[in-house]
Amino acid sequence: MIVPKQMNAFCAKCNKHTKHKVKVTTSKFKPGRTLAWGTRKHARKLSGFHGKVKGKATVKKQGIRNKIMLECEVCKRKHERVISGRMKKKAETAK
């Protein structure tokens, strides 16, 4: 997927459509929070002398998403945009 080096997009800070610089980034889904209540409770049960706790379930692999980082040329504010839901071909900027 070829993405232009510059594109016209809406900037929330300027509150209008302005030229944006485009940089290609990809992101995987982040793991859960380690300090969340459920995670800590699960870890406590696994470490102690209790009955067996259900382990991690086998989850269908989630794909990497194609993302672009847009930087406003007026106010230099950055924000991400997802181009396609699941990556088939990695995005690249036009030459």
N, C-alpha and C positions, 0 to 999 in steps of 0.2 A: 504494500500500500504506500503510495507516494503522497507526501504532504508538502504543501508549499512552504518556503522559508518564512514568508510573512502572510498574515491573513487579517482580514477585517473582522473584528469580533467585539462583543459588548463588554465594556469595562464597568464594573459596579462602582468603582471609586470616582471615575470621571462622569459616570451616568450617561454615557453615549458610546456609539460604535467608533472605535479607533483602530489604528494599525497595531498588530501584535507580532512579536517575534515568536517563532515556533521552535521548540526543542522536543525531541522524541524521548519519552520515558515509558518504561513498562513497570507494572507493579503486580506482585503476587498478593494474595489475600493474607493479611497478617494473622498470626496466632492469637488466641484469646489472652485476656489479661491475667497475669499470674497472681495478682493480689485480689482478684474477684472472690466473693464469698464462696461460690460453688467450687471453684478451683482449690481453695484452701481447705474446704471441708473434705473434698475428694482425697487430697494429699494426706490429711490427718488420718482418714480411715485406712488408706493404703499402708501407712507407716505403723499403725498400732496393731494390737492383738484382737482383731475383730473378724467378723465373717468376711467372705470374699466380696469385693466390690467390683462391679462391672467395669472392665477396662475401657480403653479408647475404642470407639466403634470404627470399623473400616468405612471411610467416607469416600464417595466418588470424587476423584481429583478435580479440582476447579482450575480452569485455564487461566493463563496470564492475560490481563487486559491490555489492549493497546491504548496508551495515554499520550497526550501531548501537553507540554507545559507552555502556556501562553504568557508572554510578558508584555505589558502595555508599554508602548514607546513614549507615551506622554508622562505617566505617573510612575512607571517602573514596577507596578504591582503585578504579582504572578498568581495565576490560578490554573488548575488542571482541567482537562476535558478528556473524557473517554471517547475514542473514535469508534471502536467496534467492541462489542461485548466480549467475545472470546477470540483470542488471537489465532489466526490461521497463518497470516504472513506478517512479519514484523514491519511496522511503519518506518519509513525513512524520508528524510527531507529531499526536496528536489534539488538538482545541481544547478 
